[in-house]
Amino acid sequence: MNLARHSITATAPTCILDARFEPNSRIFTTCTPEGFAVYKTWPLTLLRKRDVPDDAGTLAFVQPMHASSLLFLVGGGRAPLYPANKVILWDSVTQREVAELEFKERVCGLVTRRNWLVVALKRRVVAFEINSNIERRGEWETAENERGLMAIATAPDSTMLAIPGRQPGHVQLIHLPPCPHPPPPSPPPNTTPKPKAPQPRSGPDIPPPLATQPGAIIVAHESRLAALSLTASGRLLATASHRGTLVRVWDTRSRAKIRELRRGTDRADIYGVAFRGDEQEVCVWSDKGTVHVFKLAKQGEEIGAKNRTSKLSALKDYVRLPKIFASEWSYAQYRLPAQAPSSNLAALSSQVIDPTAERVDEERCTVAWIEVPIEGHPPVSPSKTNRPPKSTSISTNPTPTMPVGSERPMDYQLVALTYSGGWYRLSLPQSLGQRHNLKLGQPHLQLEDRADRCYLARPTITLYQVPLVEAEKALMELK
């Protein structure tokens, strides 16, 4: 879809140098020329902010630690706040540095899970376990990895770490010690906790450690890698190459390719790939300014919309066809608003946007999946819910979008962050009970009622927009 950028505030948009989600996507961090901030993903809330003097320097990125108040800071830019070969451990609650890791070369990337930090350097990856002390637990050689590509499974008992292999286009599968379970929630004051019987584990199966095949290799692409992503369980791996036309999905147990998904036919710089929490869908975003969403369910088991295929694909068992005719295409595609001058609310109330109009250059973004309550479905037992106390500290509750004990149905949606300070929440067609397939052509877009809500025709897709500066203003009002 095409949508001229608009804002519901006259405040200048935030200039973001980098944005990263926590592994479970409940919070995200942003780096700006003025410092960094920590936000709750939904509902959008500014939790922490640190401003630095103009002449102090800038950061390359800030990586949140899974279920912790720790942030990992890496300096970057023309005048780095910290040396680019150091990782600074910052406690967002006490607002101070607690430790640092120093390397002999520039830090290219970081990934985290509970109590673990993995650092990507140009040609190697180093893993650390972080408890009361910081222990170096492993090191592996890789091909040149300027992007710092890595992926780590974060579900309890998961073990998988995916890193580039020693050859371009290859992926190494490393098994770490099982990810620990989160600590149980604290009982209410003046109560005696009751022992609970062990519950069977639910959700996707966790691949067992491959004790006989440490560092197993997947030959994923012929050219160098552009993106890596694992499901939380570590069962599925998604890869993309620098050509940017295909996304391949692999089974990490058998190392077999199970899906090949086509983003497009022209080259693109793929920024990232993300699996839905239940491993039923995957999304990919690129420098084309689009977010593509694919189904991962087996053929015949899809619910609602299905991935698009060529009409000639039915002949693939009888005639040798080019790969493009056998490819699966996204069932939903969203075009994020291009960076353009803000419009006032009066003009937006009656504006209809022509999707054939020339667009300005696309802006960079990052995307993640979230779960939100389905509108119109109240909790089953609202009187028994235990609402957490209001606080601006980083929450470690299982689901910050719902009070503990609530059974309100949840819906998977996408959140996209643009580097000009935009926050967009995208509701998918099948999530709204639709059973239509998206057409190849882009439908016309009409703005109605509210400036931050837009509606598409056939099928209904809702986009919610909030500038990050609005969350910052709300925090200032609380203070």
C-alpha positions as CSV (number, residue, x, y, z in Angstrom):
1,M,0.0,0.0,0.0
2,N,1.1,3.6,-0.6
3,L,0.5,6.2,2.1
4,A,1.9,9.7,2.3
5,R,3.5,10.2,5.6
6,H,1.4,12.1,8.1
7,S,1.7,13.0,11.7
8,I,-0.8,13.8,14.4
9,T,1.6,16.2,16.1
10,A,3.5,19.3,15.0
11,T,6.6,18.1,16.9
12,A,9.6,17.3,14.7
13,P,10.0,13.5,14.1
14,T,12.7,11.6,15.9
15,C,15.8,10.7,14.0
16,I,16.7,7.1,14.8
17,L,20.2,5.7,14.1
18,D,19.2,2.1,15.1
19,A,16.2,0.3,16.6
20,R,16.2,-3.2,18.1
21,F,13.6,-5.4,19.7
22,E,14.0,-7.6,22.8
23,P,13.8,-11.3,21.8
24,N,10.2,-11.6,22.8
25,S,9.4,-8.2,21.2
26,R,7.8,-6.8,24.3
27,I,10.2,-3.9,24.5
28,F,12.5,-2.2,22.0
29,T,15.4,0.2,22.1
30,T,16.3,3.2,19.9
31,C,19.5,5.1,19.4
32,T,19.4,8.8,18.4
33,P,22.0,11.5,18.2
34,E,20.8,12.7,21.6
35,G,21.2,9.3,23.4
36,F,19.0,6.2,23.6
37,A,15.5,5.2,24.8
38,V,13.7,2.0,25.9
39,Y,10.0,1.6,24.9
40,K,7.3,-0.9,25.7
41,T,6.2,-2.2,22.3
42,W,2.4,-2.2,22.9
43,P,0.8,-0.2,24.1
44,L,3.6,2.2,23.0
45,T,5.1,3.6,26.2
46,L,8.5,5.2,26.9
47,L,10.1,3.3,29.8
48,R,13.6,4.7,30.0
49,K,15.5,7.5,28.3
50,R,19.1,8.6,28.6
51,D,20.3,11.8,27.0
52,V,24.0,12.5,26.4
53,P,25.7,15.8,25.8
54,D,25.9,16.9,22.2
55,D,29.7,16.6,22.2
56,A,29.8,13.3,24.1
57,G,29.4,11.0,21.1
58,T,26.9,8.6,19.6
59,L,26.0,4.9,19.8
60,A,25.9,2.3,17.0
61,F,23.2,0.2,18.7
62,V,21.6,-0.7,22.1
63,Q,20.7,-4.4,22.6
64,P,18.2,-5.2,25.4
65,M,18.9,-8.3,27.5
66,H,16.1,-10.9,27.5
67,A,13.9,-10.5,30.6
68,S,16.4,-8.2,32.3
69,S,17.1,-4.5,33.0
70,L,20.5,-4.9,31.4
71,L,21.2,-3.1,28.1
72,F,24.3,-3.6,26.0
73,L,25.7,-0.5,24.5
74,V,28.1,-0.3,21.5
75,G,29.6,3.0,20.3
76,G,29.5,4.1,16.7
77,G,29.3,6.9,14.3
78,R,31.8,9.7,13.6
79,A,32.3,10.4,17.3
80,P,31.5,7.2,19.2
81,L,30.3,7.5,22.8
82,Y,32.3,4.4,23.6
83,P,35.1,2.7,21.7
84,A,33.6,0.5,18.9
85,N,35.5,-2.5,20.2
86,K,33.8,-2.5,23.5
87,V,30.4,-3.7,24.8
88,I,29.2,-1.7,27.8
89,L,26.7,-3.3,30.2
90,W,24.3,-0.7,31.4
91,D,21.7,-1.2,34.1
92,S,18.6,0.8,33.0
93,V,17.2,0.8,36.6
94,T,20.3,2.2,38.4
95,Q,21.3,4.2,35.3
96,R,24.9,3.3,35.4
97,E,27.6,1.1,33.8
98,V,28.1,-2.2,35.6
99,A,30.7,-3.9,33.4
100,E,32.4,-3.9,30.0
101,L,33.8,-6.3,27.5
102,E,36.7,-5.3,25.3
103,F,37.8,-6.9,22.0
104,K,40.7,-6.4,19.6
105,E,38.4,-5.4,16.8
106,R,35.1,-3.6,16.1
107,V,31.9,-5.2,17.4
108,C,29.5,-6.0,14.5
109,G,26.5,-7.4,16.3
110,L,24.9,-8.8,19.4
111,V,22.2,-11.3,20.3
112,T,20.9,-12.2,23.7
113,R,18.8,-14.8,25.5
114,R,18.3,-15.3,29.2
115,N,21.7,-14.9,31.0
116,W,23.6,-15.2,27.7
117,L,25.2,-12.7,25.3
118,V,26.7,-13.5,21.9
119,V,29.0,-11.0,20.2
120,A,29.7,-11.0,16.5
121,L,33.1,-9.7,15.2
122,K,34.2,-9.5,11.6
123,R,35.2,-13.2,11.3
124,R,34.3,-14.8,14.6
125,V,31.5,-15.1,17.2
126,V,32.1,-15.2,21.0
127,A,29.5,-16.4,23.6
128,F,29.3,-15.3,27.2
129,E,27.2,-16.4,30.1
130,I,26.2,-13.6,32.4
131,N,25.3,-14.3,36.0
132,S,27.0,-12.8,39.0
133,N,30.1,-13.1,36.8
134,I,30.8,-12.9,33.1
135,E,32.2,-16.2,31.7
136,R,33.5,-16.7,28.2
137,R,31.8,-20.0,27.0
138,G,32.7,-20.4,23.4
139,E,34.2,-19.0,20.2
140,W,33.6,-19.9,16.5
141,E,35.1,-18.8,13.2
142,T,32.8,-17.4,10.5
143,A,33.0,-15.9,7.1
144,E,33.3,-12.1,6.8
145,N,30.3,-10.9,8.8
146,E,30.2,-7.1,8.7
147,R,26.5,-7.1,9.5
148,G,26.9,-9.1,12.6
149,L,24.4,-11.7,11.5
150,M,23.3,-14.2,14.2
151,A,20.1,-15.7,15.6
152,I,19.5,-17.4,18.9
153,A,16.6,-19.4,20.3
154,T,15.1,-17.9,23.5
155,A,12.4,-20.4,24.6
156,P,13.0,-22.3,27.8
157,D,15.1,-25.5,27.2
158,S,16.1,-24.3,23.7
159,T,19.7,-24.6,22.7
160,M,20.1,-23.3,19.2
161,L,22.5,-20.6,18.0
162,A,22.8,-19.9,14.2
163,I,25.8,-18.1,12.9
164,P,27.4,-17.7,9.4
165,G,29.6,-20.6,8.4
166,R,33.2,-20.3,7.2
167,Q,32.0,-20.1,3.6
168,P,29.7,-17.4,2.2
169,G,26.1,-18.6,2.2
170,H,26.7,-21.3,4.8
171,V,25.1,-21.4,8.3
172,Q,26.6,-23.1,11.4
173,L,24.2,-24.5,14.0
174,I,25.7,-24.4,17.5
175,H,24.1,-26.0,20.5
176,L,24.4,-24.0,23.7
177,P,23.4,-25.2,27.2
178,P,19.5,-25.3,27.5
179,C,18.0,-21.9,28.1
180,P,16.8,-21.6,31.7
181,H,13.1,-21.2,32.6
182,P,12.0,-17.8,33.9
183,P,11.7,-17.5,37.7
184,P,8.2,-18.1,39.1
185,P,6.2,-14.9,39.8
186,S,6.4,-13.6,43.4
187,P,3.4,-14.5,45.6
188,P,1.2,-11.7,47.0
189,P,2.3,-10.3,50.3
190,N,1.2,-12.2,53.5
191,T,0.3,-15.4,51.5
192,T,1.9,-18.8,51.5
193,P,2.7,-20.1,48.0
194,K,1.1,-23.4,47.2
195,P,3.2,-26.1,45.5
196,K,2.1,-26.8,41.9
197,A,2.3,-30.1,40.1
198,P,4.6,-30.0,37.1
199,Q,2.8,-29.1,33.9
200,P,3.5,-30.7,30.5
201,R,5.4,-28.4,28.2
202,S,3.3,-26.9,25.4
203,G,4.1,-25.2,22.2
204,P,6.6,-26.2,19.4
205,D,9.0,-29.0,20.1
206,I,12.5,-28.1,21.2
207,P,15.1,-29.7,19.0
208,P,17.4,-32.0,21.1
209,P,21.1,-31.2,21.2
210,L,22.9,-32.8,18.3
211,A,25.7,-34.3,20.5
212,T,27.2,-36.2,17.6
213,Q,27.1,-33.2,15.2
214,P,28.3,-30.0,16.9
215,G,28.5,-27.1,14.6
216,A,26.4,-28.7,11.9
217,I,26.4,-26.8,8.5
218,I,23.5,-25.8,6.3
219,V,24.5,-24.8,2.7
220,A,21.7,-22.1,2.6
221,H,22.7,-19.9,-0.4
222,E,25.3,-19.6,-3.1
223,S,26.0,-15.9,-2.2
224,R,26.7,-14.3,1.1
225,L,24.0,-14.1,3.8
226,A,21.8,-11.0,4.4
227,A,19.5,-12.2,7.2
228,L,19.2,-15.0,9.8
229,S,16.3,-15.7,12.0
230,L,15.3,-18.6,14.4
231,T,12.0,-19.4,16.0
232,A,11.9,-19.1,19.7
233,S,12.1,-22.9,20.0
234,G,15.0,-23.1,17.5
235,R,13.0,-25.6,15.4
236,L,13.0,-23.5,12.3
237,L,15.6,-21.3,10.6
238,A,15.0,-18.6,8.0
239,T,17.8,-17.4,5.7
240,A,18.1,-14.8,3.0
241,S,21.1,-13.9,0.7
242,H,22.3,-10.5,-0.5
243,R,20.3,-11.0,-3.7
244,G,17.2,-10.4,-1.7
245,T,14.7,-12.4,-3.9
246,L,14.2,-15.6,-1.8
247,V,13.8,-16.5,1.8
248,R,14.4,-20.2,2.7
249,V,13.1,-21.9,5.7
250,W,15.0,-24.9,7.2
251,D,14.4,-27.6,9.7
252,T,17.2,-27.4,12.2
253,R,16.9,-31.1,13.2
254,S,17.3,-32.6,9.7
255,R,18.9,-29.5,8.2
256,A,16.5,-29.9,5.3
257,K,14.9,-27.0,3.4
258,I,11.1,-27.1,4.0
259,R,10.0,-23.9,2.2
260,E,11.3,-21.5,-0.4
261,L,9.5,-18.1,-0.3
262,R,9.8,-15.4,-3.0
263,R,9.9,-11.8,-1.9
264,G,10.2,-10.5,-5.5
265,T,12.0,-10.8,-8.7
266,D,14.3,-7.8,-8.5
267,R,17.2,-7.5,-6.1
268,A,16.7,-6.0,-2.7
269,D,18.6,-5.4,0.5
270,I,16.7,-7.5,3.0
271,Y,16.9,-5.9,6.4
272,G,15.4,-8.8,8.5
273,V,13.2,-11.8,8.8
274,A,10.9,-12.6,11.8
275,F,8.8,-15.7,12.7
276,R,5.4,-15.4,14.3
277,G,5.3,-16.7,17.9
278,D,3.4,-19.9,17.0
279,E,5.7,-20.6,14.0
280,Q,2.7,-20.4,11.5
281,E,3.9,-17.3,9.6
282,V,7.0,-15.4,8.8
283,C,7.6,-11.9,7.6
284,V,10.4,-10.2,5.7
285,W,11.2,-6.5,5.1
286,S,13.7,-4.8,2.8
287,D,14.9,-1.5,1.4
288,K,11.9,-1.6,-1.0
289,G,9.8,-0.2,1.9
290,T,7.6,-3.3,2.0
291,V,6.8,-6.0,4.5
292,H,5.9,-9.4,3.1
293,V,4.0,-12.0,5.1
294,F,4.0,-15.7,4.3
295,K,2.1,-18.7,5.6
296,L,4.2,-21.6,6.9
297,A,1.3,-24.1,7.3
298,K,1.4,-27.2,5.1
299,Q,-0.7,-27.2,2.0
300,G,-4.3,-28.0,2.8
301,E,-3.9,-27.0,6.4
302,E,-4.0,-23.2,5.9
303,I,-6.7,-21.2,7.7
304,G,-7.8,-18.1,5.8
305,A,-5.5,-16.6,3.3
306,K,-2.9,-18.7,1.5
307,N,0.4,-17.9,-0.1
308,R,0.1,-16.9,-3.8
309,T,1.5,-19.2,-6.5
310,S,1.7,-19.1,-10.3
311,K,-1.1,-20.8,-12.2
312,L,1.6,-22.7,-14.0
313,S,2.9,-24.2,-10.7
314,A,0.5,-27.1,-11.1
315,L,2.6,-28.3,-14.1
316,K,5.8,-28.5,-12.1
317,D,5.4,-32.3,-11.7
318,Y,5.1,-32.8,-15.4
319,V,7.2,-30.0,-17.0
320,R,10.5,-28.5,-16.0
321,L,9.7,-24.9,-15.2
322,P,11.8,-22.0,-14.1
323,K,12.0,-21.7,-10.4
324,I,10.0,-18.5,-10.4
325,F,6.9,-20.4,-11.5
326,A,7.2,-22.8,-8.6
327,S,7.7,-20.2,-6.0
328,E,5.4,-19.2,-3.2
329,W,4.6,-15.5,-3.0
330,S,3.5,-13.6,0.1
331,Y,-0.2,-13.6,0.9
332,A,-0.1,-10.1,2.4
333,Q,2.1,-7.2,1.5
334,Y,2.3,-3.8,3.3
335,R,4.0,-0.8,2.0
336,L,5.2,1.5,4.8
337,P,4.6,5.2,4.4
338,A,7.6,6.9,2.7
339,Q,9.2,9.8,4.5
340,A,7.5,12.9,3.4
341,P,6.4,16.3,4.8
342,S,3.7,16.0,7.5
343,S,0.1,16.8,6.6
344,N,-2.4,18.6,8.8
345,L,-5.4,16.8,10.2
346,A,-7.9,18.8,8.2
347,A,-6.3,17.8,4.9
348,L,-6.1,14.2,6.0
349,S,-9.8,13.9,6.8
350,S,-10.8,13.9,3.1
351,Q,-7.6,12.8,1.4
352,V,-7.6,9.8,-1.0
353,I,-4.1,8.6,-2.0
354,D,-3.3,7.4,-5.5
355,P,-1.1,4.3,-5.2
356,T,0.3,5.0,-8.7
357,A,1.7,8.4,-7.5
358,E,5.5,8.7,-7.5
359,R,7.0,8.0,-4.1
360,V,9.9,9.4,-2.4
361,D,12.8,7.2,-1.3
362,E,11.9,4.5,1.2
363,E,13.1,4.7,4.7
364,R,14.7,2.0,6.8
365,C,12.6,0.0,9.3
366,T,12.6,-3.0,11.6
367,V,9.6,-5.3,12.2
368,A,8.5,-7.7,15.0
369,W,5.5,-9.8,15.9
370,I,3.4,-9.0,19.0
371,E,0.2,-10.4,20.6
372,V,-2.7,-8.0,21.4
373,P,-6.1,-8.7,22.8
374,I,-8.8,-9.1,20.2
375,E,-11.2,-6.2,20.2
376,G,-14.7,-7.0,21.4
377,H,-13.6,-10.1,23.4
378,P,-13.5,-9.3,27.2
379,P,-11.5,-11.5,29.6
380,V,-13.3,-14.6,30.8
381,S,-12.8,-13.7,34.5
382,P,-12.1,-10.0,34.8
383,S,-12.7,-10.0,38.5
384,K,-9.9,-12.5,39.2
385,T,-7.2,-10.8,37.2
386,N,-4.2,-9.5,39.0
387,R,-3.1,-6.3,37.4
388,P,0.6,-5.4,37.8
389,P,1.4,-2.2,39.6
390,K,2.0,0.9,37.5
391,S,5.7,1.3,37.0
392,T,8.1,2.6,34.4
393,S,10.5,-0.2,35.0
394,I,11.1,-2.9,32.4
395,S,8.5,-5.7,32.9
396,T,9.4,-9.3,33.1
397,N,5.8,-10.6,33.3
398,P,5.0,-13.4,30.8
399,T,2.7,-11.2,28.7
400,P,2.7,-7.4,29.3
401,T,-0.2,-6.9,27.0
402,M,-2.5,-8.8,29.3
403,P,-2.9,-9.0,33.1
404,V,-1.9,-12.2,34.8
405,G,-4.8,-14.7,34.9
406,S,-6.7,-13.1,32.0
407,E,-8.0,-15.4,29.2
408,R,-8.9,-12.9,26.6
409,P,-8.3,-14.2,23.1
410,M,-5.0,-12.8,21.6
411,D,-4.2,-11.8,18.0
412,Y,-0.9,-11.8,16.3
413,Q,0.0,-8.4,14.7
414,L,3.1,-6.7,13.3
415,V,4.8,-3.6,14.7
416,A,7.1,-1.7,12.3
417,L,9.6,1.0,13.5
418,T,10.9,3.4,11.0
419,Y,14.1,5.3,11.4
420,S,12.3,8.6,11.1
421,G,10.5,7.9,14.3
422,G,7.3,6.2,13.1
423,W,5.5,3.3,15.0
424,Y,3.1,1.3,12.9
425,R,0.9,-1.6,14.0
426,L,-0.4,-3.8,11.2
427,S,-3.4,-6.1,11.6
428,L,-3.4,-9.1,9.2
429,P,-6.4,-10.2,7.1
430,Q,-6.9,-13.6,8.6
431,S,-6.5,-12.2,12.1
432,L,-9.6,-10.2,11.5
433,G,-11.6,-13.2,10.4
434,Q,-11.1,-12.5,6.7
435,R,-10.8,-15.4,4.1
436,H,-9.9,-13.3,1.1
437,N,-6.7,-13.5,-0.9
438,L,-4.8,-10.3,-1.5
439,K,-4.8,-9.2,-5.1
440,L,-1.5,-8.6,-7.0
441,G,-2.4,-5.0,-7.5
442,Q,-2.3,-2.5,-4.6
443,P,-5.8,-1.4,-3.5
444,H,-6.6,2.2,-3.1
445,L,-6.3,3.6,0.4
446,Q,-8.7,6.0,1.9
447,L,-8.3,7.8,5.3
448,E,-11.3,7.9,7.5
449,D,-12.3,9.3,10.9
450,R,-8.9,9.3,12.7
451,A,-5.6,10.4,11.3
452,D,-3.8,7.4,12.8
453,R,-6.1,4.8,11.5
454,C,-6.3,3.8,7.8
455,Y,-8.4,1.2,6.0
456,L,-7.8,-0.9,3.0
457,A,-10.4,-2.4,0.8
458,R,-10.4,-6.1,-0.1
459,P,-9.6,-7.4,2.5
460,T,-9.8,-5.0,5.5
461,I,-6.3,-4.3,6.8
462,T,-5.8,-1.8,9.6
463,L,-2.7,0.3,10.2
464,Y,-2.2,2.3,13.4
465,Q,0.5,5.0,13.5
466,V,2.0,6.8,16.5
467,P,5.1,9.0,16.3
468,L,7.6,8.0,19.0
469,V,7.7,11.6,20.2
470,E,4.1,11.2,21.4
471,A,5.3,8.5,23.9
472,E,8.1,10.7,25.0
473,K,5.6,13.6,25.7
474,A,3.4,11.3,27.7
475,L,6.3,10.3,30.0
476,M,7.3,14.0,30.5
477,E,3.7,14.7,31.5
478,L,3.8,11.9,34.1
479,K,7.0,13.4,35.6
